[in-house]
Amino acid sequence: MSAMPATNQAGFPEGIVTPALADYLGISDSPNRERMEWFFGLKARTKSNPKKLSELCGFDWREGEIDGEHESPFTLPRDKGQISEDHFKKIYWQKAADFRFWTKKRDQQLIVEAKGTAKPLKKDAEQAKRYFAYMREFPAKGAVVYFVPGANLWFNWLEKMAEESGVMTEEAETKWGVVDWNEEIIQRIALELIRAAGKAVVRTADLLEGALKL
């Protein structure tokens, strides 16, 4: 029997999961305190024992003290930190992670990237290394965490990306981990997933209708 395509093994694409999760958290309008606390309490697989996101990044959700955004691009001057403007524009400007959170001084940050494929693609390496480099160059303490449909392959890959980025020691300023969204997230946001999938179907239908009119 031939192998199933990666998208079938993975299940939901990230283009459905991340807007559903953002909607569940209320991150774009008024973050829901209880749900944000749940989010920061999610367990990520790490080199040692599973750890909460709050343990990895070094801060909990505190309304009024922690800011966060969904699919928000890196912009000037807000996200530049100590990075030179020319370098920032070349490497980081207008790049966007699925979720980012930071303390008011921005000296602690959490970057969350979601991937819907069963295993990493070649293009994913550049993105992961860019996140680790940004944390180092800003500079900020915190974590880079991946939400994926199955942790094993992604964990081994992210471990390699962290090693190549120089953040493998326990003393490193940037931690990293992998959350299996099938275990930790999907059931919790089921209603929001249905809504997000419905919106995606409507958008596709509108595009098809427009194409047929050309």
ZIBELDA-V172587 format. One record per residue. RES is the residue in one letter. PHI is phi in radians with two decimals (none if undefined). Layout:
res & phi
RES & PHI
RES & PHI
//
This chain:
res & phi
M & none
S & -1.28
A & -1.19
M & -1.31
P & -1.02
A & -1.01
T & -1.14
N & -1.24
Q & -1.12
A & -1.35
G & 1.62
F & -1.22
P & -1.32
E & -1.10
G & -1.17
I & -1.76
V & -1.18
T & -1.18
P & -1.15
A & -1.14
L & -1.17
A & -1.07
D & -1.13
Y & -1.08
L & -1.34
G & 1.27
I & -1.17
S & -1.40
D & -2.06
S & -2.28
P & -0.97
N & -1.42
R & -1.01
E & -1.08
R & -1.28
M & -1.16
E & -1.13
W & -1.06
F & -1.00
F & -1.22
G & -1.62
L & -1.05
K & -1.59
A & -1.92
R & -1.30
T & -2.30
K & -1.14
S & -1.85
N & -1.50
P & -0.98
K & -2.31
K & -1.17
L & -0.99
S & -1.11
E & -1.21
L & -1.21
C & -1.50
G & 1.62
F & -2.60
D & -1.70
W & -1.27
R & -2.35
E & -1.02
G & 1.54
E & -2.00
I & -2.05
D & -1.88
G & -2.80
E & -2.54
H & -1.92
E & 0.90
S & -1.70
P & -1.24
F & -1.18
T & -2.27
L & -1.75
P & -1.57
R & -0.94
D & -1.78
K & -1.33
G & 1.01
Q & -1.67
I & -1.34
S & -1.11
E & -1.09
D & -1.10
H & -1.16
F & -1.07
K & -1.10
K & -1.29
I & -1.83
Y & -1.98
W & -0.98
Q & 1.22
K & -1.39
A & -2.36
A & -1.63
D & -1.15
F & -2.48
R & -2.41
F & -2.34
W & -2.73
T & -1.38
K & -1.04
K & -1.42
R & 1.09
D & -1.45
Q & -2.29
Q & -2.46
L & -2.24
I & -1.92
V & -2.09
E & -2.05
A & -1.87
K & -2.34
G & -1.68
T & -1.52
A & -1.19
K & -2.56
P & -1.12
L & -1.76
K & -1.00
K & -1.21
D & -1.24
A & -1.10
E & -1.04
Q & -1.14
A & -1.08
K & -1.15
R & -1.14
Y & -1.10
F & -1.12
A & -1.13
Y & -1.08
M & -1.06
R & -1.27
E & -1.46
F & -0.97
P & -1.69
A & -2.56
K & -1.41
G & 2.60
A & -2.65
V & -2.02
V & -2.23
Y & -1.89
F & -1.75
V & -2.49
P & -1.58
G & 2.08
A & -1.48
N & -1.02
L & -1.10
W & -1.19
F & -1.11
N & -1.05
W & -1.18
L & -1.16
E & -1.05
K & -1.14
M & -1.09
A & -1.15
E & -1.09
E & -1.21
S & -1.68
G & 1.35
V & -2.18
M & -1.62
T & -1.45
E & -1.11
E & -1.50
A & -1.04
E & -1.20
T & -1.89
K & -1.64
W & -2.68
G & -3.00
V & -2.28
V & -1.88
D & -1.44
W & -1.23
N & -1.17
E & -1.56
E & -1.87
I & -2.22
I & -0.93
Q & -1.11
R & -1.15
I & -1.89
A & -0.95
L & -1.12
E & -1.18
L & -1.12
I & -1.08
R & -1.12
A & -1.13
A & -1.14
G & -1.08
K & -1.11
A & -1.13
V & -1.12
V & -1.09
R & -1.08
T & -1.11
A & -1.10
D & -1.13
L & -1.14
L & -1.14
E & -1.10
G & -1.13
A & -1.15
L & -1.21
K & -1.45
L & -1.24
//
